[in-house]
Amino acid sequence: MEKIKVPVILGPTAVGKSDLCLQLAQKFDYEIISCDSRQIYRHMDIGTAKVTPSEMREVRHWFINIINPDKPYSAHVFSQQAVEIIRQRSALGKKVLVCGGTGLYFYSLSDGLGAQDVADVSLRNSLQQRARSQGSGSLYEELRRCDPESSKKLHPNDLQRIVRALEVFYKTGKPLSVLQEKKNPPSDIDFLTCVVTSDREKLYQKINKRVDEMFSCGLFEEYRLLRALGYDENSPGMQCVGYRELFQVDRKEMSFSQGVEKIKQNTRKYAKRQLTWFRNKTKGAEICSEHALDRLGAILSGIN
């Protein structure tokens, strides 16, 4: 049986992949599966740089605005749901492409990560509270003791994934790294991967500019709305870069301008981690510049 061919366009934050994917989807009649762990949350539009409602009306997008910011979600759940959508849309004669920057989501989708859907909100909140009182470094050291293989793959400041790995360990009694070895990739799907990249200094300039534009468009007001809706530091969505820093601004622990600079800094660090991940995990992928619309179009033409 012929495999379902799915183009994949990955890249770091602010590189311009969403615009590229929109243009390609419109030209070649594709739907888009968003591979972004932040855009899944409702009410978080400005800080996650979502496509606009009009753009979503022009091209069908999956995995945008699917859960509230206080709900847990995982790469494992994403992979299960995304595979099902790919198969269903293919059966209806529809084409989909994957677009995003969350490497673990794509890795789970393409390679499978085994059975690890073990969300425990109370345990997660407890770990996050400890991180705030003791520092993320203490949790990282804890992870090094109980799951050294996972700790090697994570930055000591990557609190969200450190907490996730500890949550899996304490819930199942098994290291996340062991569970990840039980891969079950979809045998009926062929992922054709391209990584959109950019000169690092140019990318950092784009990040800084975009953060300024987010605040001009009302990012702090969006944060205040989320707080009014009852979402706090324990809410998974509010731990995203661009939102978590604003709690410190709200508590007067840093000034507004310092908060803006902190978001820029953390976003640049996140982009650097993304670039490292793509370099290490997407061997054999085609590498394109942010101006590679024609090249990507030729790839999609070859699929159709």
CYANA upper distance limits for C-alpha pairs under 8 A (distance plus 0.5 A):
  2 GLU  CA    188 ASP  CA      8.17
  3 LYS  CA    187 SER  CA      8.43
  3 LYS  CA    188 ASP  CA      5.39
  3 LYS  CA    189 ILE  CA      5.68
  3 LYS  CA    190 ASP  CA      6.48
  4 ILE  CA     87 ARG  CA      8.35
  4 ILE  CA     90 SER  CA      7.68
  4 ILE  CA    188 ASP  CA      6.72
  4 ILE  CA    189 ILE  CA      5.16
  4 ILE  CA    190 ASP  CA      6.35
  5 LYS  CA    189 ILE  CA      6.58
  5 LYS  CA    190 ASP  CA      5.33
  5 LYS  CA    191 PHE  CA      6.61
  5 LYS  CA    192 LEU  CA      7.61
  5 LYS  CA    303 ILE  CA      7.71
  6 VAL  CA     95 LYS  CA      8.22
  6 VAL  CA     96 VAL  CA      6.83
  6 VAL  CA     97 LEU  CA      6.02
  6 VAL  CA     98 VAL  CA      7.70
  6 VAL  CA    189 ILE  CA      7.57
  6 VAL  CA    190 ASP  CA      6.57
  6 VAL  CA    191 PHE  CA      5.41
  6 VAL  CA    192 LEU  CA      6.54
  7 PRO  CA     96 VAL  CA      8.08
  7 PRO  CA     97 LEU  CA      5.43
  7 PRO  CA     98 VAL  CA      6.82
  7 PRO  CA    191 PHE  CA      6.39
  7 PRO  CA    192 LEU  CA      5.21
  7 PRO  CA    193 THR  CA      6.57
  7 PRO  CA    194 CYS  CA      8.27
  7 PRO  CA    300 LEU  CA      7.77
  8 VAL  CA     97 LEU  CA      6.25
  8 VAL  CA     98 VAL  CA      5.07
  8 VAL  CA     99 CYS  CA      6.48
  8 VAL  CA    191 PHE  CA      6.96
  8 VAL  CA    192 LEU  CA      6.23
  8 VAL  CA    193 THR  CA      5.06
  8 VAL  CA    194 CYS  CA      6.47
  9 ILE  CA     17 LYS  CA      7.61
  9 ILE  CA     21 CYS  CA      7.99
  9 ILE  CA     97 LEU  CA      8.17
  9 ILE  CA     98 VAL  CA      6.60
  9 ILE  CA     99 CYS  CA      5.38
  9 ILE  CA    100 GLY  CA      7.21
  9 ILE  CA    193 THR  CA      6.63
  9 ILE  CA    194 CYS  CA      5.48
  9 ILE  CA    195 VAL  CA      6.33
  9 ILE  CA    196 VAL  CA      7.39
 10 LEU  CA     17 LYS  CA      7.71
 10 LEU  CA     98 VAL  CA      8.44
 10 LEU  CA     99 CYS  CA      6.34
 10 LEU  CA    100 GLY  CA      5.67
 10 LEU  CA    101 GLY  CA      5.93
 10 LEU  CA    193 THR  CA      7.98
 10 LEU  CA    194 CYS  CA      6.75
 10 LEU  CA    195 VAL  CA      5.27
 10 LEU  CA    196 VAL  CA      6.58
 11 GLY  CA     15 VAL  CA      7.14
 11 GLY  CA     17 LYS  CA      7.01
 11 GLY  CA    100 GLY  CA      7.06
 11 GLY  CA    101 GLY  CA      5.69
 11 GLY  CA    195 VAL  CA      5.90
 11 GLY  CA    196 VAL  CA      5.36
 11 GLY  CA    197 THR  CA      6.52
 11 GLY  CA    274 GLN  CA      8.01
 11 GLY  CA    275 LEU  CA      8.01
 11 GLY  CA    278 PHE  CA      8.20
 12 PRO  CA    101 GLY  CA      5.99
 12 PRO  CA    196 VAL  CA      8.20
 12 PRO  CA    197 THR  CA      7.57
 12 PRO  CA    271 ALA  CA      5.75
 12 PRO  CA    272 LYS  CA      8.41
 12 PRO  CA    274 GLN  CA      6.08
 12 PRO  CA    275 LEU  CA      6.77
 13 THR  CA    101 GLY  CA      7.01
 13 THR  CA    207 ILE  CA      8.20
 13 THR  CA    267 THR  CA      8.42
 13 THR  CA    270 TYR  CA      8.49
 13 THR  CA    271 ALA  CA      6.34
 14 ALA  CA    203 LEU  CA      7.59
 14 ALA  CA    206 LYS  CA      6.95
 14 ALA  CA    207 ILE  CA      6.33
 14 ALA  CA    210 ARG  CA      7.95
 15 VAL  CA    196 VAL  CA      7.76
 15 VAL  CA    197 THR  CA      7.17
 15 VAL  CA    198 SER  CA      7.23
 15 VAL  CA    203 LEU  CA      6.93
 15 VAL  CA    206 LYS  CA      8.17
 15 VAL  CA    290 GLU  CA      6.85
 16 GLY  CA     20 LEU  CA      7.02
 16 GLY  CA    290 GLU  CA      6.74
 17 LYS  CA     21 CYS  CA      6.54
 17 LYS  CA     99 CYS  CA      7.74
 17 LYS  CA    100 GLY  CA      7.88
 17 LYS  CA    196 VAL  CA      7.25
 17 LYS  CA    290 GLU  CA      7.66
 18 SER  CA     22 LEU  CA      6.64
 18 SER  CA     51 VAL  CA      8.09
 18 SER  CA     99 CYS  CA      7.49
 18 SER  CA    100 GLY  CA      8.03
 19 ASP  CA     23 GLN  CA      6.81
 20 LEU  CA     24 LEU  CA      6.73
 20 LEU  CA    293 LEU  CA      6.87
 21 CYS  CA     25 ALA  CA      6.36
 21 CYS  CA     32 ILE  CA      8.23
 21 CYS  CA     99 CYS  CA      7.26
 22 LEU  CA     26 GLN  CA      6.64
 22 LEU  CA     55 GLU  CA      8.40
 22 LEU  CA     59 VAL  CA      7.76
 23 GLN  CA     27 LYS  CA      6.70
 24 LEU  CA     28 PHE  CA      6.44
 24 LEU  CA     29 ASP  CA      8.38
 24 LEU  CA     30 TYR  CA      8.12
 24 LEU  CA    293 LEU  CA      8.20
 24 LEU  CA    296 LEU  CA      8.36
 24 LEU  CA    297 GLY  CA      7.01
 25 ALA  CA     29 ASP  CA      5.73
 25 ALA  CA     30 TYR  CA      4.90
 25 ALA  CA     31 GLU  CA      6.83
 25 ALA  CA     32 ILE  CA      7.72
 25 ALA  CA     59 VAL  CA      7.44
 25 ALA  CA     97 LEU  CA      8.36
 26 GLN  CA     30 TYR  CA      7.28
 26 GLN  CA     58 GLU  CA      8.22
 26 GLN  CA     59 VAL  CA      7.26
 28 PHE  CA    300 LEU  CA      7.96
 28 PHE  CA    301 SER  CA      8.32
 29 ASP  CA     95 LYS  CA      7.69
 30 TYR  CA     59 VAL  CA      8.09
 30 TYR  CA     94 LYS  CA      7.73
 30 TYR  CA     95 LYS  CA      5.47
 30 TYR  CA     96 VAL  CA      5.56
 30 TYR  CA     97 LEU  CA      6.96
 31 GLU  CA     59 VAL  CA      6.57
 31 GLU  CA     60 ARG  CA      5.62
 31 GLU  CA     61 HIS  CA      6.64
 31 GLU  CA     62 TRP  CA      8.42
 31 GLU  CA     94 LYS  CA      8.06
 31 GLU  CA     95 LYS  CA      6.64
 31 GLU  CA     96 VAL  CA      5.04
 31 GLU  CA     97 LEU  CA      6.84
 32 ILE  CA     59 VAL  CA      7.81
 32 ILE  CA     60 ARG  CA      6.80
 32 ILE  CA     61 HIS  CA      5.31
 32 ILE  CA     62 TRP  CA      6.71
 32 ILE  CA     96 VAL  CA      6.03
 32 ILE  CA     97 LEU  CA      5.63
 32 ILE  CA     98 VAL  CA      6.33
 32 ILE  CA     99 CYS  CA      7.19
 33 ILE  CA     61 HIS  CA      6.39
 33 ILE  CA     62 TRP  CA      5.27
 33 ILE  CA     63 PHE  CA      6.96
 33 ILE  CA     82 ALA  CA      7.98
 33 ILE  CA     96 VAL  CA      7.24
 33 ILE  CA     97 LEU  CA      6.58
 33 ILE  CA     98 VAL  CA      5.22
 33 ILE  CA     99 CYS  CA      6.69
 34 SER  CA     39 GLN  CA      8.30
 34 SER  CA     61 HIS  CA      7.23
 34 SER  CA     62 TRP  CA      6.39
 34 SER  CA     63 PHE  CA      6.08
 34 SER  CA     64 ILE  CA      7.23
 34 SER  CA     98 VAL  CA      6.62
 34 SER  CA     99 CYS  CA      5.77
 34 SER  CA    100 GLY  CA      6.24
 35 CYS  CA     63 PHE  CA      8.06
 35 CYS  CA     98 VAL  CA      6.93
 35 CYS  CA     99 CYS  CA      6.10
 35 CYS  CA    100 GLY  CA      4.82
 35 CYS  CA    101 GLY  CA      6.92
 35 CYS  CA    102 THR  CA      6.47
 35 CYS  CA    105 TYR  CA      6.83
 35 CYS  CA    106 PHE  CA      7.16
 36 ASP  CA     40 ILE  CA      7.46
 36 ASP  CA    100 GLY  CA      5.76
 36 ASP  CA    101 GLY  CA      6.41
 36 ASP  CA    102 THR  CA      5.66
 36 ASP  CA    105 TYR  CA      8.04
 37 SER  CA    102 THR  CA      6.60
 37 SER  CA    105 TYR  CA      7.98
 38 ARG  CA     48 THR  CA      6.66
 38 ARG  CA    237 GLY  CA      7.34
 38 ARG  CA    240 CYS  CA      7.38
 39 GLN  CA     44 MET  CA      7.75
 39 GLN  CA     45 ASP  CA      8.01
 39 GLN  CA     48 THR  CA      6.40
 39 GLN  CA     49 ALA  CA      8.46
 39 GLN  CA     50 LYS  CA      6.91
 39 GLN  CA     63 PHE  CA      7.92
 39 GLN  CA     64 ILE  CA      5.82
 39 GLN  CA     65 ASN  CA      7.00
 40 ILE  CA     63 PHE  CA      5.99
 40 ILE  CA     64 ILE  CA      5.05
 40 ILE  CA     65 ASN  CA      5.34
 40 ILE  CA     66 ILE  CA      5.83
 40 ILE  CA     67 ILE  CA      6.74
 41 TYR  CA     64 ILE  CA      7.47
 41 TYR  CA     65 ASN  CA      5.46
 41 TYR  CA     66 ILE  CA      6.69
 41 TYR  CA     67 ILE  CA      5.72
 41 TYR  CA     68 ASN  CA      5.89
 41 TYR  CA     69 PRO  CA      5.83
 41 TYR  CA    237 GLY  CA      6.94
 42 ARG  CA     64 ILE  CA      8.27
 42 ARG  CA     65 ASN  CA      4.89
 42 ARG  CA     66 ILE  CA      7.14
 42 ARG  CA     67 ILE  CA      6.51
 42 ARG  CA     68 ASN  CA      5.76
 42 ARG  CA     69 PRO  CA      7.07
 43 HIS  CA     65 ASN  CA      8.18
 43 HIS  CA     68 ASN  CA      8.23
 43 HIS  CA     69 PRO  CA      8.42
 43 HIS  CA    222 GLU  CA      8.24
 43 HIS  CA    226 LEU  CA      7.56
 44 MET  CA     48 THR  CA      6.82
 44 MET  CA    222 GLU  CA      7.76
 44 MET  CA    226 LEU  CA      8.48
 45 ASP  CA     49 ALA  CA      6.61
 45 ASP  CA     50 LYS  CA      5.93
 46 ILE  CA     50 LYS  CA      7.27
 46 ILE  CA    214 MET  CA      6.49
 46 ILE  CA    217 CYS  CA      7.77
 46 ILE  CA    218 GLY  CA      7.85
 46 ILE  CA    219 LEU  CA      6.30
 46 ILE  CA    222 GLU  CA      7.86
 47 GLY  CA    214 MET  CA      7.01
 47 GLY  CA    219 LEU  CA      6.59
 47 GLY  CA    242 GLY  CA      6.24
 47 GLY  CA    243 TYR  CA      7.70
 48 THR  CA    242 GLY  CA      8.45
 51 VAL  CA     55 GLU  CA      6.61
 51 VAL  CA     56 MET  CA      7.25
 52 THR  CA     56 MET  CA      6.82
 53 PRO  CA     57 ARG  CA      6.74
 54 SER  CA     58 GLU  CA      6.88
 55 GLU  CA     59 VAL  CA      6.74
 56 MET  CA     60 ARG  CA      6.14
 56 MET  CA     61 HIS  CA      6.52
 67 ILE  CA     71 LYS  CA      7.03
 68 ASN  CA    237 GLY  CA      8.36
 69 PRO  CA    231 TYR  CA      7.44
 69 PRO  CA    235 SER  CA      6.41
 69 PRO  CA    236 PRO  CA      6.49
 69 PRO  CA    237 GLY  CA      4.82
 69 PRO  CA    238 MET  CA      7.19
 70 ASP  CA    231 TYR  CA      6.91
 70 ASP  CA    234 ASN  CA      8.13
 70 ASP  CA    235 SER  CA      4.77
 70 ASP  CA    236 PRO  CA      6.15
 70 ASP  CA    237 GLY  CA      6.90
 71 LYS  CA    235 SER  CA      7.61
 71 LYS  CA    236 PRO  CA      7.12
 71 LYS  CA    237 GLY  CA      8.37
 72 PRO  CA    119 ALA  CA      7.36
 72 PRO  CA    121 VAL  CA      7.84
 72 PRO  CA    236 PRO  CA      6.75
 73 TYR  CA     77 VAL  CA      7.31
 73 TYR  CA     78 PHE  CA      8.27
 73 TYR  CA    119 ALA  CA      8.41
 74 SER  CA     78 PHE  CA      6.80
 74 SER  CA    117 ASP  CA      7.69
 75 ALA  CA     79 SER  CA      6.61
 75 ALA  CA    104 LEU  CA      6.93
 75 ALA  CA    105 TYR  CA      5.24
 75 ALA  CA    108 SER  CA      6.58
 75 ALA  CA    109 LEU  CA      8.45
 76 HIS  CA     80 GLN  CA      6.87
 76 HIS  CA    105 TYR  CA      8.13
 76 HIS  CA    108 SER  CA      6.74
 76 HIS  CA    109 LEU  CA      8.40
 76 HIS  CA    112 GLY  CA      8.32
 76 HIS  CA    113 LEU  CA      7.06
 76 HIS  CA    114 GLY  CA      8.19
 76 HIS  CA    115 ALA  CA      8.03
 76 HIS  CA    116 GLN  CA      7.28
 76 HIS  CA    117 ASP  CA      6.81
 77 VAL  CA     81 GLN  CA      6.68
 77 VAL  CA    117 ASP  CA      7.40
 78 PHE  CA     82 ALA  CA      6.33
 78 PHE  CA    105 TYR  CA      7.18
 78 PHE  CA    108 SER  CA      8.47
 78 PHE  CA    109 LEU  CA      7.91
 79 SER  CA     83 VAL  CA      6.51
 79 SER  CA    105 TYR  CA      7.29
 79 SER  CA    106 PHE  CA      8.12
 79 SER  CA    108 SER  CA      6.16
 79 SER  CA    109 LEU  CA      4.79
 79 SER  CA    110 SER  CA      8.49
 79 SER  CA    112 GLY  CA      7.87
 80 GLN  CA     84 GLU  CA      6.92
 80 GLN  CA    109 LEU  CA      7.94
 81 GLN  CA     85 ILE  CA      6.79
 82 ALA  CA     86 ILE  CA      6.64
 82 ALA  CA    109 LEU  CA      7.73
 83 VAL  CA     87 ARG  CA      6.76
 83 VAL  CA    109 LEU  CA      7.54
 83 VAL  CA    186 PRO  CA      8.01
 84 GLU  CA     88 GLN  CA      6.60
 85 ILE  CA     89 ARG  CA      6.43
 86 ILE  CA     90 SER  CA      6.55
 86 ILE  CA     96 VAL  CA      7.28
 87 ARG  CA     91 ALA  CA      6.68
 88 GLN  CA     92 LEU  CA      7.02
 89 ARG  CA     93 GLY  CA      6.86
 89 ARG  CA     94 LYS  CA      5.43
 89 ARG  CA     95 LYS  CA      7.23
 89 ARG  CA     96 VAL  CA      8.06
 90 SER  CA     94 LYS  CA      5.62
 90 SER  CA     95 LYS  CA      6.71
101 GLY  CA    274 GLN  CA      7.63
102 THR  CA    106 PHE  CA      7.23
102 THR  CA    274 GLN  CA      8.22
103 GLY  CA    107 TYR  CA      6.54
103 GLY  CA    274 GLN  CA      7.64
103 GLY  CA    277 TRP  CA      7.37
103 GLY  CA    278 PHE  CA      7.62
104 LEU  CA    108 SER  CA      6.48
105 TYR  CA    109 LEU  CA      6.72
106 PHE  CA    110 SER  CA      6.49
107 TYR  CA    111 ASP  CA      6.04
107 TYR  CA    112 GLY  CA      7.45
107 TYR  CA    113 LEU  CA      8.41
108 SER  CA    112 GLY  CA      5.01
108 SER  CA    113 LEU  CA      5.71
109 LEU  CA    185 PRO  CA      7.79
109 LEU  CA    186 PRO  CA      8.46
110 SER  CA    185 PRO  CA      6.34
110 SER  CA    186 PRO  CA      7.48
110 SER  CA    191 PHE  CA      7.54
111 ASP  CA    183 LYS  CA      6.74
111 ASP  CA    184 ASN  CA      7.05
111 ASP  CA    185 PRO  CA      4.96
111 ASP  CA    186 PRO  CA      8.03
112 GLY  CA    180 GLN  CA      8.37
112 GLY  CA    182 LYS  CA      8.33
112 GLY  CA    183 LYS  CA      5.17
112 GLY  CA    184 ASN  CA      5.20
112 GLY  CA    185 PRO  CA      5.08
112 GLY  CA    186 PRO  CA      8.01
113 LEU  CA    179 LEU  CA      7.53
113 LEU  CA    180 GLN  CA      5.14
113 LEU  CA    181 GLU  CA      7.48
113 LEU  CA    182 LYS  CA      6.86
113 LEU  CA    183 LYS  CA      5.50
113 LEU  CA    184 ASN  CA      7.36
114 GLY  CA    179 LEU  CA      6.38
114 GLY  CA    180 GLN  CA      6.16
114 GLY  CA    181 GLU  CA      7.69
114 GLY  CA    182 LYS  CA      5.33
114 GLY  CA    183 LYS  CA      5.66
114 GLY  CA    184 ASN  CA      6.91
115 ALA  CA    179 LEU  CA      7.47
115 ALA  CA    182 LYS  CA      8.35
116 GLN  CA    168 VAL  CA      7.59
116 GLN  CA    176 LEU  CA      8.38
116 GLN  CA    179 LEU  CA      7.35
118 VAL  CA    167 GLU  CA      8.38
118 VAL  CA    168 VAL  CA      6.84
118 VAL  CA    171 LYS  CA      7.26
118 VAL  CA    172 THR  CA      8.18
119 ALA  CA    167 GLU  CA      7.97
119 ALA  CA    168 VAL  CA      8.25
120 ASP  CA    124 ARG  CA      6.62
120 ASP  CA    167 GLU  CA      7.66
120 ASP  CA    171 LYS  CA      8.16
121 VAL  CA    125 ASN  CA      6.55
122 SER  CA    126 SER  CA      6.68
123 LEU  CA    127 LEU  CA      6.78
123 LEU  CA    167 GLU  CA      7.22
124 ARG  CA    128 GLN  CA      6.69
124 ARG  CA    163 VAL  CA      7.13
124 ARG  CA    164 ARG  CA      8.01
124 ARG  CA    167 GLU  CA      6.83
125 ASN  CA    129 GLN  CA      6.59
125 ASN  CA    234 ASN  CA      6.37
126 SER  CA    130 ARG  CA      6.81
127 LEU  CA    131 ALA  CA      6.78
127 LEU  CA    139 LEU  CA      8.36
127 LEU  CA    163 VAL  CA      6.91
128 GLN  CA    132 ARG  CA      6.87
128 GLN  CA    163 VAL  CA      7.59
128 GLN  CA    234 ASN  CA      7.57
129 GLN  CA    133 SER  CA      6.84
130 ARG  CA    134 GLN  CA      6.13
130 ARG  CA    135 GLY  CA      7.75
130 ARG  CA    139 LEU  CA      8.46
131 ALA  CA    135 GLY  CA      5.06
131 ALA  CA    136 SER  CA      5.22
131 ALA  CA    137 GLY  CA      8.32
131 ALA  CA    138 SER  CA      7.71
131 ALA  CA    139 LEU  CA      7.11
132 ARG  CA    136 SER  CA      7.72
134 GLN  CA    138 SER  CA      6.87
135 GLY  CA    139 LEU  CA      7.98
136 SER  CA    140 TYR  CA      6.81
136 SER  CA    156 PRO  CA      7.55
136 SER  CA    157 ASN  CA      6.77
136 SER  CA    159 LEU  CA      6.65
137 GLY  CA    141 GLU  CA      6.74
137 GLY  CA    156 PRO  CA      6.59
137 GLY  CA    157 ASN  CA      7.67
138 SER  CA    142 GLU  CA      6.81
139 LEU  CA    143 LEU  CA      6.69
139 LEU  CA    162 ILE  CA      7.59
139 LEU  CA    163 VAL  CA      8.05
140 TYR  CA    144 ARG  CA      6.73
140 TYR  CA    151 SER  CA      7.51
140 TYR  CA    156 PRO  CA      6.22
140 TYR  CA    162 ILE  CA      6.91
141 GLU  CA    145 ARG  CA      6.99
142 GLU  CA    146 CYS  CA      6.99
143 LEU  CA    147 ASP  CA      5.85
143 LEU  CA    148 PRO  CA      7.04
143 LEU  CA    150 SER  CA      8.14
143 LEU  CA    151 SER  CA      6.51
143 LEU  CA    162 ILE  CA      7.57
143 LEU  CA    165 ALA  CA      7.97
143 LEU  CA    166 LEU  CA      6.83
144 ARG  CA    148 PRO  CA      4.81
144 ARG  CA    149 GLU  CA      8.23
144 ARG  CA    150 SER  CA      8.25
144 ARG  CA    151 SER  CA      5.86
144 ARG  CA    152 LYS  CA      8.38
146 CYS  CA    169 PHE  CA      8.18
146 CYS  CA    175 PRO  CA      7.48
147 ASP  CA    151 SER  CA      6.93
147 ASP  CA    169 PHE  CA      8.37
147 ASP  CA    175 PRO  CA      5.79
147 ASP  CA    176 LEU  CA      7.68
147 ASP  CA    177 SER  CA      7.55
148 PRO  CA    152 LYS  CA      6.82
149 GLU  CA    153 LYS  CA      7.49
149 GLU  CA    177 SER  CA      6.58
150 SER  CA    154 LEU  CA      7.20
150 SER  CA    165 ALA  CA      7.84
150 SER  CA    175 PRO  CA      8.35
150 SER  CA    176 LEU  CA      7.26
150 SER  CA    177 SER  CA      5.96
151 SER  CA    155 HIS  CA      8.23
151 SER  CA    162 ILE  CA      8.14
154 LEU  CA    158 ASP  CA      6.97
154 LEU  CA    161 ARG  CA      7.92
154 LEU  CA    162 ILE  CA      7.76
156 PRO  CA    162 ILE  CA      8.42
158 ASP  CA    162 ILE  CA      6.75
159 LEU  CA    163 VAL  CA      6.47
160 GLN  CA    164 ARG  CA      6.72
160 GLN  CA    239 GLN  CA      7.98
161 ARG  CA    165 ALA  CA      6.58
162 ILE  CA    166 LEU  CA      6.77
163 VAL  CA    167 GLU  CA      6.44
164 ARG  CA    168 VAL  CA      6.76
165 ALA  CA    169 PHE  CA      6.79
165 ALA  CA    175 PRO  CA      7.97
165 ALA  CA    176 LEU  CA      6.25
166 LEU  CA    170 TYR  CA      6.59
167 GLU  CA    171 LYS  CA      6.44
168 VAL  CA    172 THR  CA      6.37
168 VAL  CA    173 GLY  CA      8.11
168 VAL  CA    174 LYS  CA      7.79
168 VAL  CA    175 PRO  CA      7.53
168 VAL  CA    176 LEU  CA      6.62
169 PHE  CA    173 GLY  CA      5.51
169 PHE  CA    174 LYS  CA      5.57
169 PHE  CA    175 PRO  CA      5.51
169 PHE  CA    176 LEU  CA      6.83
170 TYR  CA    174 LYS  CA      8.18
174 LYS  CA    178 VAL  CA      7.28
174 LYS  CA    179 LEU  CA      7.67
175 PRO  CA    179 LEU  CA      7.16
176 LEU  CA    180 GLN  CA      6.59
177 SER  CA    181 GLU  CA      7.09
178 VAL  CA    182 LYS  CA      7.89
192 LEU  CA    285 ALA  CA      8.12
193 THR  CA    282 THR  CA      8.30
193 THR  CA    285 ALA  CA      5.65
193 THR  CA    286 GLU  CA      6.98
194 CYS  CA    285 ALA  CA      5.84
194 CYS  CA    286 GLU  CA      5.10
194 CYS  CA    287 ILE  CA      6.28
194 CYS  CA    288 CYS  CA      7.33
195 VAL  CA    278 PHE  CA      7.87
195 VAL  CA    285 ALA  CA      7.14
195 VAL  CA    286 GLU  CA      6.68
195 VAL  CA    287 ILE  CA      5.40
195 VAL  CA    288 CYS  CA      6.49
196 VAL  CA    287 ILE  CA      6.59
196 VAL  CA    288 CYS  CA      5.29
196 VAL  CA    289 SER  CA      5.87
196 VAL  CA    290 GLU  CA      6.24
196 VAL  CA    292 ALA  CA      8.49
197 THR  CA    275 LEU  CA      8.44
197 THR  CA    287 ILE  CA      7.56
197 THR  CA    288 CYS  CA      6.68
197 THR  CA    289 SER  CA      5.70
197 THR  CA    290 GLU  CA      6.60
198 SER  CA    202 LYS  CA      7.45
198 SER  CA    203 LEU  CA      6.56
198 SER  CA    289 SER  CA      6.36
198 SER  CA    290 GLU  CA      6.77
199 ASP  CA    203 LEU  CA      6.57
200 ARG  CA    204 TYR  CA      6.65
201 GLU  CA    205 GLN  CA      6.79
202 LYS  CA    206 LYS  CA      6.85
203 LEU  CA    207 ILE  CA      6.72
204 TYR  CA    208 ASN  CA      6.74
204 TYR  CA    268 ARG  CA      6.56
205 GLN  CA    209 LYS  CA      6.72
206 LYS  CA    210 ARG  CA      6.52
207 ILE  CA    211 VAL  CA      6.71
207 ILE  CA    264 LYS  CA      7.29
207 ILE  CA    267 THR  CA      7.63
207 ILE  CA    268 ARG  CA      7.37
208 ASN  CA    212 ASP  CA      6.96
208 ASN  CA    264 LYS  CA      6.12
209 LYS  CA    213 GLU  CA      6.78
210 ARG  CA    214 MET  CA      6.61
211 VAL  CA    215 PHE  CA      7.00
211 VAL  CA    260 VAL  CA      8.00
211 VAL  CA    263 ILE  CA      7.97
211 VAL  CA    264 LYS  CA      6.91
212 ASP  CA    216 SER  CA      6.82
212 ASP  CA    260 VAL  CA      8.24
213 GLU  CA    217 CYS  CA      6.63
214 MET  CA    218 GLY  CA      6.89
214 MET  CA    219 LEU  CA      5.98
215 PHE  CA    219 LEU  CA      5.19
215 PHE  CA    220 PHE  CA      6.88
218 GLY  CA    222 GLU  CA      6.64
219 LEU  CA    223 TYR  CA      6.73
220 PHE  CA    224 ARG  CA      6.76
220 PHE  CA    246 LEU  CA      8.13
221 GLU  CA    225 LEU  CA      6.70
222 GLU  CA    226 LEU  CA      6.81
223 TYR  CA    227 ARG  CA      6.81
223 TYR  CA    243 TYR  CA      7.04
223 TYR  CA    246 LEU  CA      8.03
224 ARG  CA    228 ALA  CA      6.67
225 LEU  CA    229 LEU  CA      6.75
226 LEU  CA    230 GLY  CA      7.14
226 LEU  CA    231 TYR  CA      6.25
227 ARG  CA    231 TYR  CA      5.58
227 ARG  CA    232 ASP  CA      6.81
231 TYR  CA    235 SER  CA      6.34
231 TYR  CA    238 MET  CA      7.71
232 ASP  CA    238 MET  CA      7.15
233 GLU  CA    238 MET  CA      6.45
233 GLU  CA    239 GLN  CA      7.02
233 GLU  CA    244 ARG  CA      7.50
233 GLU  CA    247 PHE  CA      8.08
234 ASN  CA    238 MET  CA      7.87
234 ASN  CA    239 GLN  CA      8.03
235 SER  CA    239 GLN  CA      7.34
236 PRO  CA    240 CYS  CA      8.08
238 MET  CA    243 TYR  CA      6.02
238 MET  CA    244 ARG  CA      6.13
239 GLN  CA    243 TYR  CA      7.06
239 GLN  CA    244 ARG  CA      5.44
240 CYS  CA    244 ARG  CA      6.47
241 VAL  CA    245 GLU  CA      7.51
241 VAL  CA    263 ILE  CA      6.98
241 VAL  CA    266 ASN  CA      7.19
241 VAL  CA    267 THR  CA      7.08
242 GLY  CA    246 LEU  CA      7.73
242 GLY  CA    263 ILE  CA      5.96
242 GLY  CA    267 THR  CA      8.39
243 TYR  CA    247 PHE  CA      7.87
244 ARG  CA    248 GLN  CA      8.32
245 GLU  CA    249 VAL  CA      7.46
245 GLU  CA    259 GLY  CA      6.68
245 GLU  CA    262 LYS  CA      7.52
245 GLU  CA    263 ILE  CA      7.09
246 LEU  CA    250 ASP  CA      6.57
246 LEU  CA    259 GLY  CA      6.88
247 PHE  CA    251 ARG  CA      6.71
248 GLN  CA    252 LYS  CA      6.65
248 GLN  CA    253 GLU  CA      5.54
248 GLN  CA    254 MET  CA      6.46
248 GLN  CA    259 GLY  CA      8.11
249 VAL  CA    253 GLU  CA      6.36
249 VAL  CA    254 MET  CA      5.62
249 VAL  CA    255 SER  CA      6.30
249 VAL  CA    256 PHE  CA      6.38
249 VAL  CA    259 GLY  CA      6.61
254 MET  CA    258 GLN  CA      6.44
254 MET  CA    259 GLY  CA      6.92
255 SER  CA    259 GLY  CA      6.67
256 PHE  CA    260 VAL  CA      6.85
257 SER  CA    261 GLU  CA      6.81
258 GLN  CA    262 LYS  CA      6.54
259 GLY  CA    263 ILE  CA      6.74
260 VAL  CA    264 LYS  CA      6.90
261 GLU  CA    265 GLN  CA      6.63
262 LYS  CA    266 ASN  CA      6.55
263 ILE  CA    267 THR  CA      6.43
264 LYS  CA    268 ARG  CA      6.67
265 GLN  CA    269 LYS  CA      6.80
266 ASN  CA    270 TYR  CA      6.60
267 THR  CA    271 ALA  CA      6.67
268 ARG  CA    272 LYS  CA      6.72
269 LYS  CA    273 ARG  CA      6.83
270 TYR  CA    274 GLN  CA      6.72
271 ALA  CA    275 LEU  CA      6.71
272 LYS  CA    276 THR  CA      6.80
273 ARG  CA    277 TRP  CA      6.60
274 GLN  CA    278 PHE  CA      6.63
275 LEU  CA    279 ARG  CA      6.62
276 THR  CA    280 ASN  CA      6.76
277 TRP  CA    281 LYS  CA      6.27
277 TRP  CA    282 THR  CA      8.47
278 PHE  CA    282 THR  CA      5.89
279 ARG  CA    283 LYS  CA      7.57
288 CYS  CA    292 ALA  CA      6.31
288 CYS  CA    295 ARG  CA      8.30
292 ALA  CA    296 LEU  CA      6.58
293 LEU  CA    297 GLY  CA      6.42
294 ASP  CA    298 ALA  CA      6.68
295 ARG  CA    299 ILE  CA      6.95
296 LEU  CA    300 LEU  CA      6.85
297 GLY  CA    301 SER  CA      6.55
298 ALA  CA    302 GLY  CA      6.75
299 ILE  CA    303 ILE  CA      7.12
300 LEU  CA    304 ASN  CA      6.89
